[in-house]
Amino acid sequence: VMLLNDGTELPIELTVDRVGGSAPAYYRAEISDRRQRRSVEHRLRVAKARAEAANRAKSRFLAVMSHEVRTPLNALLGAVSLLRRDLSKAESASLLEIAKQSADVLAGVVNGILDYSRIEAGAMTLDHKPFSVVQRVNEAVDLYRVLARKKGLEIVAKVDPHCADYVQGDSSKFSQILNNLIANAIKFTESGTVTVTLVRAGATSDGAEYQL
């Protein structure tokens, strides 16, 4: 560090070389201002930290997406597999509806993956449209009935009759969260019943609060 007349400390790099090999010896000194170098090093450290954070975020995103893709895909494959059996018309219609719902969920997950570039750019927005939360809960339970049955489990929905028919929000994101909760419940339940409960927890200034 070099101290200037005004008391300012100036970061420097001092290089001293001997010139020639005979006596008397002569030396050459070179002084470099390290302020610009420090600035470059700081920018490189910041860029490296951001790149590492982005890689970690992508890894977490892919881990979550792989789980979200496999869940509706397994339900879809399970329904299609059961359709190959000799079933009644009503049973076939029910399984076809489950397959359709599974395909819809899977399409939503794939669209989320394709929108990853928008997430990175901070451009992801949430829908604010009316949808039936009661219908979404019942559909989710129907969707996972096949997977639960394959594990020897029952799955039921219990809906508070005081829940409103429609709420405002992003139905796709709601279904993704609900599907993950149900999938994990089935995964970690060894026997018995998985119950999905929707209740009206109370009122808010602009609506009502629900609890799953």
HELIX and SHEET records of a PDB file:
HELIX    1   1 ARG A   35  LEU A   83  1                                  49    
HELIX    2   2 LYS A   89  LEU A  114  1                                  26    
HELIX    3   3 TYR A  116  GLU A  120  1                                   5    
HELIX    4   4 VAL A  133  LEU A  143  1                                  11    
HELIX    5   5 ARG A  145  LYS A  150  1                                   6    
HELIX    6   6 SER A  171  PHE A  188  1                                  18    
SHEET    1   A 2 MET A   2  LEU A   3  0                                        
SHEET    2   A 2 GLU A   9  LEU A  10 -1                                        
SHEET    1   B 2 ILE A  12  VAL A  19  0                                        
SHEET    2   B 2 TYR A  26  ASP A  33 -1                                        
SHEET    1   C 2 LYS A 129  PHE A 131  0                                        
SHEET    2   C 2 VAL A 167  GLY A 169 -1                                        
SHEET    1   D 3 GLU A 154  VAL A 159  0                                        
SHEET    2   D 3 THR A 193  THR A 204  1                                        
SHEET    3   D 3 GLY A 207  GLN A 211 -1                                        
END                                                                             
